[in-house]
Amino acid sequence: MRLEDKVAIVTGGSQGIGQAICHAYGREGAKVAVVNARKPELGAAVAEKIRAGGGTARAYQCDVSRRDQVRKLVEDVTGAWGTVDILVSNAGIMINKPVEDYTEDDWDRTVDTNLKGAFLLVQAVLPVMKAKRSGKIVLMASIAATHAFPNAVPYCASKAGVWIMAKALCAEVAKFGINVNSISPGNTATPLNEHLQRDPEFVKLMQSYTPTGRAYLSTDEVAGAAVFLASEEARAIHGADVIVDDGWCAM
Ligand SMILES: NC(=O)c1ccc[n+]([C@@H]2O[C@H](COP(=O)([O-])OP(=O)(O)OC[C@H]3O[C@@H](n4cnc5c(N)ncnc54)[C@H](OP(=O)(O)O)[C@@H]3O)[C@@H](O)[C@H]2O)c1
């Protein structure tokens, strides 16, 4: 097992990509803190399923955009398991509208969840990781960090922020034995983009630009990269963005 006894915090673990990462980490022997905010029953179900499969997991309710809640999350996890070895900042939201239609609240919620949330989580875990001079931090970016999509201005901007934040953090904390990297998934079938999965034009567009011909990745395919980046095998990888997109960006 590649993550045996490692303590991992995975935000957005209740569904979609985060859920797949929680299960993959559980299978690799990690103690998994499954974190989400709005539907705690879903996070609890993921943790229960990991335990039922012989793994170790607990569910935590935390809004990543709230500094007090993020601090408490890290305190609770270290209180339960003694440390934090791995942080996967994956919680995210996407609101699709023409640019003029966004409210200030749409912008704030998107940037606060996707970008500020990642920042607050990193700030909270760094003292623990620095003290033991080791840690793995994986930030969930997106192909939308570096490639433009219409009707997604706050989302693209927030993900570009996450993408460069991973590199800026690497410049600062690699010397403490902490690996910070990001993952940029391509189009992955999850509740986040259910509305786009029903849009034949969007599906056709994605298929036509993907060399494999697929419109959607599976969440397990993204989780594989998250296992790798959290493992010892990735010890020399700092400040990288791992693109998991079926070749979409290459086109
Ligand atoms: N799906 C894709 O095609 C795709 C592509 C590239 C990048 N990504 C990125 O991958 C990550 C996961 O996306 P997904 O598609 O799996 O999304 P998803 O299915 O909608 O899941 C999002 C997760 O984030 C949690 N969450 C949302 N706001 C939160 C908050 N304020 N505090 C804590 N948890 C919060 C949700 O739980 P609650 O709602 O219950 O809080 C849920 O667990 C996101 O960062 C997304 O931007 C996705």
The ligand as an SDF file (V2000), in Angstrom:
LIG
                    3D

 48 52  0  0  0  0  0  0  0  0999 V2000
  -15.6560   17.7750  -12.9590 N   0  0  0  0  0  0  0  0  0  0  0  0
  -14.7880   18.3320  -13.7770 C   0  0  0  0  0  0  0  0  0  0  0  0
  -14.9050   18.2280  -15.0240 O   0  0  0  0  0  0  0  0  0  0  0  0
  -13.6280   19.1180  -13.2450 C   0  0  0  0  0  0  0  0  0  0  0  0
  -12.6270   19.5180  -14.1490 C   0  0  0  0  0  0  0  0  0  0  0  0
  -11.5430   20.2300  -13.6740 C   0  0  0  0  0  0  0  0  0  0  0  0
  -11.4490   20.5360  -12.3300 C   0  0  0  0  0  0  0  0  0  0  0  0
  -12.4260   20.1250  -11.4640 N   0  0  0  0  0  0  0  0  0  0  0  0
  -12.2640   20.5010  -10.0610 C   0  0  0  0  0  0  0  0  0  0  0  0
  -12.2420   19.3380   -9.2690 O   0  0  0  0  0  0  0  0  0  0  0  0
  -12.7750   19.6200   -7.9730 C   0  0  0  0  0  0  0  0  0  0  0  0
  -13.9060   18.6400   -7.6670 C   0  0  0  0  0  0  0  0  0  0  0  0
  -14.9070   18.8370   -8.6650 O   0  0  0  0  0  0  0  0  0  0  0  0
  -16.1190   17.8330   -8.8680 P   0  0  0  0  0  0  0  0  0  0  0  0
  -16.4320   17.8870  -10.3020 O   0  0  0  0  0  0  0  0  0  0  0  0
  -15.8590   16.5490   -8.1960 O   0  0  0  0  0  0  0  0  0  0  0  0
  -17.2590   18.6650   -8.1100 O   0  0  0  0  0  0  0  0  0  0  0  0
  -18.5590   18.2060   -7.3050 P   0  0  0  0  0  0  0  0  0  0  0  0
  -18.9840   16.8490   -7.7190 O   0  0  0  0  0  0  0  0  0  0  0  0
  -19.5390   19.3220   -7.4290 O   0  0  0  0  0  0  0  0  0  0  0  0
  -18.0270   18.1350   -5.7980 O   0  0  0  0  0  0  0  0  0  0  0  0
  -17.6230   19.3090   -5.1370 C   0  0  0  0  0  0  0  0  0  0  0  0
  -17.2820   18.9690   -3.7070 C   0  0  0  0  0  0  0  0  0  0  0  0
  -16.8690   20.1700   -3.0420 O   0  0  0  0  0  0  0  0  0  0  0  0
  -17.6230   20.3180   -1.8360 C   0  0  0  0  0  0  0  0  0  0  0  0
  -17.7190   21.7370   -1.5220 N   0  0  0  0  0  0  0  0  0  0  0  0
  -18.2450   22.7390   -2.2630 C   0  0  0  0  0  0  0  0  0  0  0  0
  -18.1480   23.9170   -1.6220 N   0  0  0  0  0  0  0  0  0  0  0  0
  -17.5150   23.6500   -0.4400 C   0  0  0  0  0  0  0  0  0  0  0  0
  -17.1170   24.4460    0.6460 C   0  0  0  0  0  0  0  0  0  0  0  0
  -17.3280   25.7720    0.6770 N   0  0  0  0  0  0  0  0  0  0  0  0
  -16.4810   23.8500    1.6910 N   0  0  0  0  0  0  0  0  0  0  0  0
  -16.2520   22.5120    1.6820 C   0  0  0  0  0  0  0  0  0  0  0  0
  -16.6210   21.7020    0.6830 N   0  0  0  0  0  0  0  0  0  0  0  0
  -17.2500   22.2690   -0.3750 C   0  0  0  0  0  0  0  0  0  0  0  0
  -18.9540   19.6640   -2.1610 C   0  0  0  0  0  0  0  0  0  0  0  0
  -19.6730   19.2940   -0.9840 O   0  0  0  0  0  0  0  0  0  0  0  0
  -20.8880   20.1730   -0.3980 P   0  0  0  0  0  0  0  0  0  0  0  0
  -21.5830   20.8050   -1.5620 O   0  0  0  0  0  0  0  0  0  0  0  0
  -21.7500   19.2180    0.3480 O   0  0  0  0  0  0  0  0  0  0  0  0
  -20.2470   21.1540    0.4920 O   0  0  0  0  0  0  0  0  0  0  0  0
  -18.4670   18.4340   -2.9190 C   0  0  0  0  0  0  0  0  0  0  0  0
  -18.0100   17.4720   -2.0080 O   0  0  0  0  0  0  0  0  0  0  0  0
  -13.2460   21.0790   -8.0240 C   0  0  0  0  0  0  0  0  0  0  0  0
  -12.2380   21.8980   -7.4650 O   0  0  0  0  0  0  0  0  0  0  0  0
  -13.3970   21.3340   -9.5040 C   0  0  0  0  0  0  0  0  0  0  0  0
  -13.2470   22.6980   -9.8200 O   0  0  0  0  0  0  0  0  0  0  0  0
  -13.5150   19.4310  -11.8930 C   0  0  0  0  0  0  0  0  0  0  0  0
  1  2  1  0
  2  3  2  0
  2  4  1  0
  4  5  1  0
  4 48  2  0
  5  6  2  0
  6  7  1  0
  7  8  2  0
  8  9  1  0
  8 48  1  0
  9 10  1  0
  9 46  1  0
 10 11  1  0
 11 12  1  0
 11 44  1  0
 12 13  1  0
 13 14  1  0
 14 15  2  0
 14 16  1  0
 14 17  1  0
 17 18  1  0
 18 19  2  0
 18 20  1  0
 18 21  1  0
 21 22  1  0
 22 23  1  0
 23 24  1  0
 23 42  1  0
 24 25  1  0
 25 26  1  0
 25 36  1  0
 26 27  1  0
 26 35  1  0
 27 28  2  0
 28 29  1  0
 29 30  1  0
 29 35  2  0
 30 31  1  0
 30 32  2  0
 32 33  1  0
 33 34  2  0
 34 35  1  0
 36 37  1  0
 36 42  1  0
 37 38  1  0
 38 39  2  0
 38 40  1  0
 38 41  1  0
 42 43  1  0
 44 45  1  0
 44 46  1  0
 46 47  1  0
M  CHG  2   8   1  16  -1
M  END
$$$$
